[in-house]
Amino acid sequence: MSSEETPIYKRSKYPELYELVIGTVEKIFEHGAFVRLDEYGISAYCPLNEVSRSWFRGIREVLKIGQKRVFKVIRVDKRKGHVDVSLKRVSDQERRDKMYRWKRDQRALKLLELISKRLGKGLDEVVREVGWKLEDAYGEMYAGLEEVARRGEEALEEADVGREWIKVVVEIAKENIEIPSVKIAGVFMVRTLEGDGVNRVKGALLEGLRRVRGIKEAEVKMYTIGPPRYRVEIKGRDYKVVERALKEMVDGVLSKAKELNCEASFEREKR
């Protein structure tokens, strides 16, 4: 199954009013076009006056058979099974955001397919028992799988995914999702006029390092630029963890420096 054919599993048969949807153009007429809503597997109609805000000679100048576009739902009649959509009411930002989310959903479903094959389970069951639970916990299926790649079993347990799924889901996520590392850097300025100033400065800096030692997910480097300036780099895969490590380090250095009668400050580097 190609990425173009992979359906998105929705929990309802019909989209909501004003929802952004992905539609594949199937039939074009002078009065409008019929599109297949890829995420729902149903047909919707785009009237001619909802095709474009700009002037055009004919609808085929704007739409082509097989084309995928982002539409906005403007009418839903569940009793008759009719859905109308608009192309012209979709802003550029809405289109970009929807396509970004759609591509992430496609990647998530590909991974869920791998899980279904490895476990010999139906894709419907995997989506229901894993995909939707990750979506509920993390906002979208792929975001949930990214969390699994970062944190392993813990992320699945927090999403209430059953134990029978956990081992394989973690394996697939870690095999197929590369989580980019986050780096935060900055410069400490620590100095004192005391006679044993070298030891006092060292003590302040070591206190900062001591405080982040227990944060296993953060990699910390500190080196001298040239007294009294000392650069620190903190890297990790979880931005929140890296931020927490930086805060612990800064709090540790500044508080210990004050205790040791040192002048100290920290300036974070701009990205």
Legacy VTK file of the C-alpha trace (Angstrom):
# vtk DataFile Version 3.0
C-alpha trace
ASCII
DATASET POLYDATA
POINTS 271 float
0.000 0.000 0.000
1.520 3.326 -1.035
1.495 6.429 1.132
-1.057 7.906 -1.277
-3.445 5.016 -0.624
-3.026 4.757 3.121
-6.268 5.863 4.808
-6.439 7.904 7.955
-8.628 6.184 10.509
-11.197 8.609 11.863
-13.522 7.823 14.736
-16.607 9.254 13.066
-18.077 8.662 9.629
-18.429 12.349 8.782
-16.185 15.394 9.312
-17.223 18.306 11.496
-18.444 21.610 10.099
-15.481 23.893 9.203
-13.003 21.034 9.640
-9.998 21.023 7.313
-9.848 17.840 5.245
-7.664 16.278 2.568
-9.553 15.641 -0.656
-8.542 13.839 -3.841
-10.291 15.217 -6.929
-12.281 12.400 -8.586
-14.768 14.016 -10.994
-14.921 17.494 -12.480
-18.017 19.123 -13.971
-18.739 22.654 -15.142
-20.758 23.300 -11.961
-18.267 21.856 -9.454
-16.198 18.835 -8.533
-16.503 15.679 -6.475
-13.603 14.835 -4.195
-12.857 11.800 -2.087
-12.168 12.736 1.521
-9.089 10.615 2.127
-9.427 10.651 5.901
-13.036 9.452 5.879
-13.375 7.418 2.677
-16.488 9.303 1.560
-17.280 11.645 -1.314
-17.829 15.397 -0.963
-18.891 18.103 -3.394
-17.060 21.370 -4.051
-19.420 23.852 -5.789
-18.020 26.053 -8.554
-18.358 29.212 -6.456
-16.234 27.637 -3.691
-13.287 26.749 -5.933
-11.275 29.990 -5.984
-11.300 33.632 -4.859
-9.515 34.586 -8.065
-11.110 34.849 -11.489
-10.731 31.799 -13.721
-12.095 30.770 -17.118
-12.920 27.203 -16.204
-12.812 24.923 -13.187
-10.172 22.723 -14.814
-7.720 25.621 -14.577
-7.861 25.194 -10.799
-8.558 21.502 -10.199
-7.111 18.396 -11.844
-8.218 14.774 -11.592
-6.157 12.937 -8.966
-4.973 16.138 -7.313
-4.850 16.255 -3.501
-5.957 19.555 -1.976
-6.909 20.893 1.434
-10.601 21.760 1.683
-12.804 23.242 4.398
-16.099 21.565 5.238
-18.996 24.020 4.771
-22.034 21.702 4.995
-22.708 18.284 6.510
-26.037 16.493 6.081
-25.580 13.187 7.891
-29.156 12.076 7.161
-28.648 12.326 3.405
-24.942 11.537 3.549
-23.984 14.796 1.804
-20.869 16.836 2.506
-19.954 20.104 0.781
-16.464 21.551 0.890
-14.726 24.757 -0.102
-11.271 25.304 -1.548
-11.330 29.095 -1.573
-12.024 29.412 2.175
-8.747 27.684 3.101
-5.988 30.152 3.994
-2.358 29.532 3.079
-1.487 28.966 6.736
-4.363 26.517 7.204
-3.252 24.622 4.107
0.346 24.364 5.327
-0.694 23.283 8.816
-3.114 20.659 7.521
-0.633 19.169 5.055
1.993 18.997 7.796
-0.442 17.156 10.084
-1.581 14.890 7.239
1.973 13.817 6.439
2.634 13.060 10.094
-0.564 11.007 10.248
0.586 9.084 7.183
3.927 8.317 8.825
2.142 7.193 11.972
-0.070 4.804 10.033
2.919 3.315 8.253
4.440 2.523 11.639
1.143 1.099 12.895
1.098 -1.132 9.794
4.547 -2.442 10.746
3.274 -3.136 14.249
0.239 -4.991 12.883
2.428 -7.174 10.660
4.921 -7.980 13.396
2.164 -8.988 15.800
-0.123 -10.582 13.217
-2.945 -8.231 14.192
-5.389 -6.324 12.004
-4.576 -2.672 11.337
-8.006 -1.639 12.625
-7.208 -3.189 15.999
-3.761 -1.589 16.175
-5.213 1.843 15.386
-7.914 1.391 18.015
-5.720 -0.024 20.781
-2.530 1.951 20.128
-3.037 4.803 17.651
-6.121 6.369 19.169
-4.784 6.061 22.709
-1.576 7.824 21.696
-3.654 10.488 19.953
-5.727 11.031 23.102
-2.630 11.314 25.281
-0.333 13.349 23.011
-2.594 15.189 20.554
-1.721 13.131 17.475
-0.600 9.582 16.747
2.846 10.493 15.438
3.554 12.780 18.406
2.748 9.811 20.614
5.114 7.550 18.692
7.829 10.201 18.983
7.331 10.133 22.744
7.670 6.339 22.652
10.937 6.709 20.716
12.151 9.145 23.389
10.884 7.550 26.593
10.027 3.963 25.727
7.497 2.027 27.793
6.741 4.954 30.082
5.099 6.905 27.236
2.831 3.969 26.392
1.890 3.322 30.005
0.905 6.975 30.404
-1.345 6.581 27.349
-2.954 3.466 28.889
-1.802 1.176 26.066
-2.146 -2.507 27.009
0.926 -4.490 28.089
0.583 -6.902 25.162
1.397 -4.096 22.708
4.228 -2.334 24.494
7.310 -4.354 23.534
6.674 -4.265 19.774
5.500 -0.639 19.700
8.702 0.458 21.454
10.809 -1.596 19.031
9.106 -0.148 15.936
9.232 3.430 17.241
12.921 3.268 18.139
13.821 1.535 14.855
12.035 4.058 12.652
11.931 7.444 14.412
15.069 9.508 14.831
14.574 12.129 17.508
16.766 15.193 16.862
18.745 16.393 19.839
18.169 19.800 21.395
21.098 21.974 22.440
21.093 24.988 24.735
24.252 26.929 25.459
25.299 29.957 27.453
28.158 31.638 29.272
28.728 32.026 33.001
30.755 34.931 34.290
32.138 34.075 37.749
34.827 36.078 39.568
35.916 37.191 43.009
38.609 39.332 44.624
39.142 36.878 47.480
42.623 35.421 47.867
41.474 31.860 47.223
39.361 32.986 44.289
40.289 30.070 42.021
38.858 27.554 44.489
35.747 29.651 45.082
34.997 29.956 41.366
35.622 26.253 40.925
33.276 25.488 43.808
30.463 27.525 42.271
30.826 25.841 38.874
31.037 22.364 40.391
27.814 22.995 42.300
26.048 23.602 38.997
27.452 20.376 37.562
26.484 18.471 40.704
22.878 19.557 40.395
22.471 18.194 36.859
24.358 14.961 37.461
21.144 13.079 38.205
19.399 14.165 34.991
20.469 11.200 32.871
18.742 12.415 29.684
20.881 15.570 29.550
24.493 15.665 28.317
26.454 18.526 29.858
29.761 20.079 28.806
31.490 22.986 30.518
34.786 24.591 29.568
36.741 27.800 30.060
36.569 30.470 27.387
38.988 32.502 29.442
38.538 33.508 33.092
36.114 34.749 34.254
33.986 33.332 31.405
32.897 29.681 31.287
30.733 28.194 28.541
28.186 25.461 29.147
26.390 23.272 26.581
23.467 21.020 27.459
22.122 18.533 24.919
19.300 16.021 24.984
16.351 14.663 23.031
13.664 16.208 25.214
13.517 20.016 25.154
11.793 20.170 28.545
14.490 18.027 30.141
17.244 20.181 28.642
15.535 23.338 29.893
15.162 21.821 33.367
18.843 20.864 33.412
19.854 24.397 32.435
17.695 25.903 35.149
19.164 23.564 37.767
22.693 24.414 36.667
22.154 28.180 36.616
20.415 28.132 39.995
23.230 26.023 41.425
26.093 28.172 40.138
24.505 31.512 41.054
23.410 30.459 44.540
26.787 28.859 45.375
28.643 31.863 43.961
26.710 34.168 46.256
27.456 31.919 49.216
31.180 31.993 48.329
31.229 35.769 47.886
31.674 35.588 44.124
30.137 37.843 41.507
28.280 35.693 38.981
25.904 36.011 36.042
24.656 33.860 33.165
23.881 34.848 29.586
22.064 32.416 27.364
23.204 32.214 23.761
20.682 33.038 21.098
19.824 30.245 18.689
LINES 1 272
271 0 1 2 3 4 5 6 7 8 9 10 11 12 13 14 15 16 17 18 19 20 21 22 23 24 25 26 27 28 29 30 31 32 33 34 35 36 37 38 39 40 41 42 43 44 45 46 47 48 49 50 51 52 53 54 55 56 57 58 59 60 61 62 63 64 65 66 67 68 69 70 71 72 73 74 75 76 77 78 79 80 81 82 83 84 85 86 87 88 89 90 91 92 93 94 95 96 97 98 99 100 101 102 103 104 105 106 107 108 109 110 111 112 113 114 115 116 117 118 119 120 121 122 123 124 125 126 127 128 129 130 131 132 133 134 135 136 137 138 139 140 141 142 143 144 145 146 147 148 149 150 151 152 153 154 155 156 157 158 159 160 161 162 163 164 165 166 167 168 169 170 171 172 173 174 175 176 177 178 179 180 181 182 183 184 185 186 187 188 189 190 191 192 193 194 195 196 197 198 199 200 201 202 203 204 205 206 207 208 209 210 211 212 213 214 215 216 217 218 219 220 221 222 223 224 225 226 227 228 229 230 231 232 233 234 235 236 237 238 239 240 241 242 243 244 245 246 247 248 249 250 251 252 253 254 255 256 257 258 259 260 261 262 263 264 265 266 267 268 269 270
